[in-house]
Amino acid sequence: MGFVNDMGGQGAAEYILLFGGVIVIAIVALLTYGNYFRSQSGINASSDMNSVRTTV
């Protein structure tokens, strides 16, 4: 029953869960904002950035 009290792999498992969560958030952000950066959509990122630069 020594393996029940062994906590050696707990830190590694927590890091895996943490990095997995970050990766999931990054994928969701890419899927959400991906259309914004494509030129086929009605929104043009380059012209939007130029208009922001000129107004600032």
MDTraj code that builds the backbone (N, CA, C; nanometers):
import mdtraj as md
import numpy as np

residues = "MET GLY PHE VAL ASN ASP MET GLY GLY GLN GLY ALA ALA GLU TYR ILE LEU LEU PHE GLY GLY VAL ILE VAL ILE ALA ILE VAL ALA LEU LEU THR TYR GLY ASN TYR PHE ARG SER GLN SER GLY ILE ASN ALA SER SER ASP MET ASN SER VAL ARG THR THR VAL".split()
xyz = np.array([
    [0.0821, -0.1200, 0.0000],
    [0.0000, 0.0000, 0.0000],
    [0.0862, 0.1260, 0.0000],
    [0.2141, 0.1115, -0.0282],
    [0.3014, 0.2276, -0.0322],
    [0.2706, 0.3208, -0.1483],
    [0.2152, 0.2662, -0.2560],
    [0.1859, 0.3501, -0.3710],
    [0.0687, 0.4449, -0.3450],
    [-0.0143, 0.4163, -0.2478],
    [-0.1264, 0.5037, -0.2145],
    [-0.0749, 0.6334, -0.1529],
    [0.0297, 0.6265, -0.0735],
    [0.0851, 0.7440, -0.0075],
    [0.1876, 0.8176, -0.0917],
    [0.2249, 0.7635, -0.2069],
    [0.3255, 0.8262, -0.2929],
    [0.2623, 0.9413, -0.3698],
    [0.3132, 1.0622, -0.3511],
    [0.2599, 1.1810, -0.4181],
    [0.3579, 1.2346, -0.5221],
    [0.4505, 1.1524, -0.5687],
    [0.5536, 1.1990, -0.6609],
    [0.5010, 1.2447, -0.7950],
    [0.3975, 1.1831, -0.8469],
    [0.3451, 1.2193, -0.9774],
    [0.2385, 1.3261, -0.9744],
    [0.2034, 1.3743, -0.8581],
    [0.0962, 1.4730, -0.8477],
    [0.1359, 1.6047, -0.9134],
    [0.2579, 1.6497, -0.8931],
    [0.3031, 1.7752, -0.9533],
    [0.3034, 1.7686, -1.1039],
    [0.3497, 1.6567, -1.1581],
    [0.3526, 1.6411, -1.3034],
    [0.2114, 1.6398, -1.3603],
    [0.1201, 1.5741, -1.2931],
    [-0.0183, 1.5695, -1.3398],
    [-0.0812, 1.7089, -1.3366],
    [-0.0488, 1.7880, -1.2363],
    [-0.1029, 1.9235, -1.2294],
    [-0.0489, 2.0101, -1.3419],
    [0.0793, 1.9964, -1.3743],
    [0.1355, 2.0713, -1.4862],
    [0.0733, 2.0295, -1.6181],
    [0.0485, 1.9014, -1.6358],
    [-0.0147, 1.8533, -1.7588],
    [-0.1546, 1.9126, -1.7721],
    [-0.2298, 1.9150, -1.6639],
    [-0.3639, 1.9734, -1.6677],
    [-0.3580, 2.1238, -1.6944],
    [-0.2609, 2.1917, -1.6364],
    [-0.2462, 2.3355, -1.6568],
    [-0.2147, 2.3666, -1.8024],
    [-0.1153, 2.2990, -1.8585],
    [-0.0784, 2.3232, -1.9977],
    [-0.1891, 2.2790, -2.0926],
    [-0.2608, 2.1748, -2.0584],
    [-0.3745, 2.1321, -2.1398],
    [-0.4827, 2.2385, -2.1427],
    [-0.5080, 2.3004, -2.0299],
    [-0.6063, 2.4083, -2.0249],
    [-0.5640, 2.5285, -2.1069],
    [-0.4360, 2.5622, -2.1022],
    [-0.3853, 2.6751, -2.1810],
    [-0.3987, 2.6447, -2.3296],
    [-0.3690, 2.5229, -2.3690],
    [-0.3798, 2.4849, -2.5097],
    [-0.5247, 2.4907, -2.5554],
    [-0.6166, 2.4443, -2.4734],
    [-0.7585, 2.4494, -2.5096],
    [-0.8046, 2.5935, -2.5251],
    [-0.7627, 2.6816, -2.4359],
    [-0.8000, 2.8226, -2.4456],
    [-0.7424, 2.8851, -2.5721],
    [-0.6181, 2.8496, -2.6064],
    [-0.5561, 2.9032, -2.7279],
    [-0.6301, 2.8557, -2.8530],
    [-0.6705, 2.7301, -2.8570],
    [-0.7432, 2.6778, -2.9728],
    [-0.8791, 2.7456, -2.9861],
    [-0.9483, 2.7643, -2.8748],
    [-1.0784, 2.8322, -2.8790],
    [-1.0618, 2.9761, -2.9279],
    [-0.9571, 3.0444, -2.8831],
    [-0.9325, 3.1817, -2.9278],
    [-0.9016, 3.1852, -3.0765],
    [-0.8235, 3.0905, -3.1259],
    [-0.7934, 3.0864, -3.2690],
    [-0.9179, 3.0601, -3.3520],
    [-1.0029, 2.9719, -3.3061],
    [-1.1267, 2.9442, -3.3794],
    [-1.2223, 3.0633, -3.3742],
    [-1.2240, 3.1329, -3.2619],
    [-1.3143, 3.2467, -3.2472],
    [-1.2693, 3.3651, -3.3313],
    [-1.1413, 3.3974, -3.3256],
    [-1.0910, 3.5156, -3.3943],
    [-1.0254, 3.4846, -3.5275],
    [-1.0303, 3.3609, -3.5723],
    [-0.9679, 3.3239, -3.6992],
    [-1.0304, 3.3916, -3.8179],
    [-1.1612, 3.4060, -3.8186],
    [-1.2288, 3.4706, -3.9308],
    [-1.1933, 3.6181, -3.9429],
    [-1.1562, 3.6783, -3.8334],
    [-1.1203, 3.8197, -3.8361],
    [-0.9954, 3.8442, -3.9196],
    [-0.9044, 3.7491, -3.9197],
    [-0.7775, 3.7675, -3.9885],
    [-0.7763, 3.7097, -4.1290],
    [-0.8852, 3.6502, -4.1709],
    [-0.8935, 3.5997, -4.3083],
    [-0.9465, 3.7107, -4.3967],
    [-0.8941, 3.7175, -4.5173],
    [-0.9348, 3.8249, -4.6083],
    [-1.0712, 3.7976, -4.6715],
    [-1.1237, 3.6744, -4.6630],
    [-1.2525, 3.6433, -4.7229],
    [-1.3687, 3.7007, -4.6433],
    [-1.3473, 3.7297, -4.5173],
    [-1.4570, 3.7787, -4.4339],
    [-1.4830, 3.9260, -4.4646],
    [-1.5928, 3.9744, -4.4161],
    [-1.6277, 4.1141, -4.4378],
    [-1.5416, 4.2094, -4.3574],
    [-1.4695, 4.1579, -4.2635],
    [-1.3823, 4.2399, -4.1794],
    [-1.2402, 4.2268, -4.2318],
    [-1.1755, 4.3388, -4.2551],
    [-1.0388, 4.3377, -4.3068],
    [-0.9460, 4.3899, -4.1977],
    [-0.8631, 4.3025, -4.1451],
    [-0.7774, 4.3375, -4.0317],
    [-0.6762, 4.4452, -4.0686],
    [-0.6198, 4.4393, -4.1885],
    [-0.5172, 4.5365, -4.2245],
    [-0.5749, 4.6774, -4.2378],
    [-0.6922, 4.6903, -4.2985],
    [-0.7517, 4.8238, -4.3099],
    [-0.7984, 4.8743, -4.1742],
    [-0.8461, 4.7849, -4.0892],
    [-0.8858, 4.8255, -3.9548],
    [-0.7656, 4.8767, -3.8757],
    [-0.6538, 4.8069, -3.8875],
    [-0.5336, 4.8510, -3.8157],
    [-0.4837, 4.9842, -3.8690],
    [-0.4910, 5.0037, -4.0001],
    [-0.4479, 5.1325, -4.0570],
    [-0.5378, 5.2459, -4.0109],
    [-0.6681, 5.2221, -4.0016],
    [-0.7575, 5.3283, -3.9554],
    [-0.7346, 5.3589, -3.8080],
    [-0.7006, 5.2593, -3.7288],
    [-0.6693, 5.2829, -3.5875],
    [-0.5407, 5.3621, -3.5752],
    [-0.4421, 5.3282, -3.6562],
    [-0.3138, 5.4002, -3.6497],
    [-0.3288, 5.5448, -3.6896],
    [-0.4104, 5.5716, -3.7898],
    [-0.4247, 5.7106, -3.8340],
    [-0.5045, 5.7938, -3.7346],
    [-0.5996, 5.7330, -3.6648],
    [-0.6781, 5.8092, -3.5681],
    [-0.6039, 5.8317, -3.4372],
    [-0.5077, 5.7456, -3.4073],
    [-0.4317, 5.7605, -3.2840],
    [-0.3179, 5.8547, -3.3117],
])
top = md.Topology()
chain = top.add_chain()
for i, resn in enumerate(residues, 1):
    res = top.add_residue(resn, chain, resSeq=i)
    for name in ("N", "CA", "C"):
        top.add_atom(name, md.element.get_by_symbol(name[0]), res)
traj = md.Trajectory(xyz[None], top)
